[in-house]
Amino acid sequence: MRLPTGQISRFGTLKSLLQRFAYLSLIGLTGALMLIGKADTVLVERASDAVTDAVTPVLRVMSEPAAVVADFVNNLRELAAIREENAELRESNSRLLQWQSLAQKLESENKSLRGLSALVPEPNATFVTARVVADTGGAFAQSILITAGEQSGVHKGQVVLTGEGLVGRVMQAGLYSARVLLITDINSRIPVLVGEAGNRAILAGDNSLRPRLLFLSNKSAAAHGDKIVTSGDAEAFPPGIPIGQVSRVEEGGVEVEPFVVRDKIQHVRVADYGLSGILAQSPPALKAEAPKTEKVEK
């Protein structure tokens, strides 16, 4: 049943009046509350406390379902993350098992080949752990001082490592401390192997953060990301110690990014592979022997 047009217009007018009256009433109520708050602050505080006490239980009851829903959503997210992580761990475990099987096979073949070739085993290295107390890196020399010296078994020529790779070599050893020449120093020259092909080269420091490869037969043999390890030539370093990877190949040379970040070195391991005696002869000892020779000749 449709209402007459006049009646519809009356309803519209009444609705508009009610809206205006409500708006004006709210303004008046707000003004009255402000006046009351200025006149009697204690009454307003009591009323506010009463309203808060009355509303708090309602809010608590309303918040509990929201908290339950939030916990449920968080549990679902954690469950999804755990499932994804579990799948990644299973895949990683599968790869590790494959590598373990391959490593066991290679170990067995290695033992068999060693037995056939009558290879003399390399001596086991001894290690001394020391803390870095000073970094003397600069424009003309790059070295560090460590808290271990001859009293701890540290001698000139020994190899210095971290868990990431080669740091350098001991160039001076005192009784309680030693100075280590870093692989980035301009005086550092290390025989290395480049990439899986094992191309031989010399890693030369130039006092920058990235040493360069010298005497590389073919620069195209080095590619970005190729691993650099010691070759063991000239008995300067034992073979296979990781150093870094090729970071840039250009006409001016090949740059290497070391695995060991100099600014983050805090502790090092000084390794004795039995090469320090070959690498370093003590000049004072040689000088001490000279007078004895002269006395014998007289």
Secondary structure, DSSP 8 states (H G I E B T S, - for coil): ----HHHHHHHHHHHHHHHHHHHHHHHHHHHHHHHHHHH-HHHHHHHHHHHHHHHHHHHHHHHHHHHHHHHHHHHHHHHHHHHHHHHHHHHHHHHHHHHHHHHHHHHHHHHHHHHHHT-------EEEEEEEEEE---SS--EEEES--GGGT--TT-EEE-SSSEEEEEEEE-SS-EEEEETTSTT-EEEEEETTTTEEEEEE--SSSS-EEES-S-GGG--TT-EEEE--GGGSS-TT-EEEEEEEEETTEEEEEESS-GGG--EEEEEE-S-HHHH---HHHHHHHHHHHHHHH-
